[in-house]
Amino acid sequence: MAGVTFTRRTLLGVAALLPLPGCAEQATPPRSTRPPSPPPSGPPTTTTTVARHDRLAELETAYGARLGVFASGTGGTVEHRADERFAFCSSFKGIAAAAVLHRNPTAHLDTVVTYTEADLLPNATVTPRHVATGMTVRDLCDAAVRHSDGTAGNLLLRDLGGPAELTAFARELGDTVTRMDRTEPHITEATPGDPRDTTSPRAFGLDYRKIVVGDVLPGDKRAFLRDLLARNATEAGARRIRAGVPAGWTVADKTGTGGYGTIVDVGIVWPPSGAPLVVSVMSSKQAEDAEYDQAIIAEATAYVVATLT
């Protein structure tokens, strides 16, 4: 779905954007061992004109990246490549935690999950310390969402019944775009044109709105998830959306990082007073070993916050 956005700070021209060719937090994502599957047919084409946000197009040029943005609040909506596919990488972990919460009673958080050394991934920072004892689902949610622990993310998927169950939960949220096909570390490949383990800025932005401020989860579970997202402890978390909002704002977000310079940050931001905004920003590049320009997300966030408030 596309839309037209009117803001009080930006004079928007109408133009078509030329697409540039084309997330676990780990430094060197693995190479794909098989060719990508052909992309799905996707949603039907619409003829609605998309308003061009020149500042976001300038950021693409400046950083040599493809940039996808979906941001929405009471002040309107900002869209830029909002319906294009990007690899979601580790940003799936907030959705996975929500799915576990949604499908189980609160007492399930105290269930102990056991695992072995063979389950540990290079980007696991919390789970290696608890192999002997296992971890509760509550602590796995904390490790996956706050610390982006890859093993914890995979164990939450195992608790759900596998990647297909995360796709099924997305469908329950009304999201017809997001699909999860694999587990970490493979989801960080982010190969251009491969539809596996991808979403769109709009789809994930709306999903996060539903699980963080909507009524998908009852109040206690929603508060638990929001607290984890608000206490994001990753280095990437400090340099993306959080670096683009004014001082005093609250951010509840989940980041993701993968190959081809793919960086993602999706969440909800609250000003000191007033309604929250959904901010979903995704970026990728053409080279598999491209650098990660965290600032493109911070600058895109600063733009949408200024535009919508």
C-alpha positions, 0 to 999 in steps of 0.5 A: 500500500502506498500513500501521500504524506503532507508535512509542515516542514517539507515541500514534497515533490511527486516523483518515481524512485528508481530502486537500487539493487539490493540481521542477529548482530554479528560482524561477518554474516555467512555466505549463501550456499544456494541460489536465492529463490525467486521473489513471490508475486507480492501484493497487487500493484496500485496506481496511488502516487507516492509522495517523494521525501527529498531528504530520504532520497539524499541520504540514499545518495550520500550513503550509497544505500537503499533506504526503506522508511515507514513512520506514522503518528498522529501528525501523519505518515512518512513513507519511502520504499515502505513496501520494498523487501529487506532482510529483517535479521535480528529484528525478528526477535521482538516479534518472536517474543511477542508470539511466545507471550501470545500463545502461552499463559504467563506461567510459561515464562518460568519454564526452563529450556535446556540446550547444549554447546552445539546450539551456541552461535558466535553472536551469543553473549548470554546463553553460553553462561547457562548451558549447564542449567538451561534458561527460563523462557523469561530469561531467553526473551531478555537475552534475545530482545535486549542483548540480541543473543542469537542462540536465545532467538533460535530457542524462542523459535524452537519454543514456537515450533519453528520459523514457519510459526513466526510467519503464522503469527505475522499473518494473525497480526494481519501482516501478509508480507513478512516471512521467516524461513530459516534460523540464525545465522542463515537469516543474516545472509540478506542476499539481494533478491532472496525473499527468505527471511524478509519483511518491509518497513511498513509490515514490521512497523505495523507489527511492532505497533500492534504488539507494543501499544496495541491490544494483541497482548494483554496488559501485563505481557505487553508491559513485559515486552515493552520493558525489554525493548526499552532496555535494548542493550546492544551497541547498535541500539544506541547508534540508530533510532535512539541517536535520531530522537531528541533528548528525553524521548523514550524508545522501545526498539529492536535492531538487526544486522546482516550481509550487504550492509543491511541494518534495521531498527524498528520500534515505537518512540514516545515524546515526553508528552503526546502520542507515540510514533512508529519508526521502521527504518531499513537499509542495505547495499550492493556489496556483500561486505559493505560497511555498516553506516549506522548514521543513515538510520539515525538521520532518517529517524531525525527527519521523520521525527521533525516531520511528524511532530 
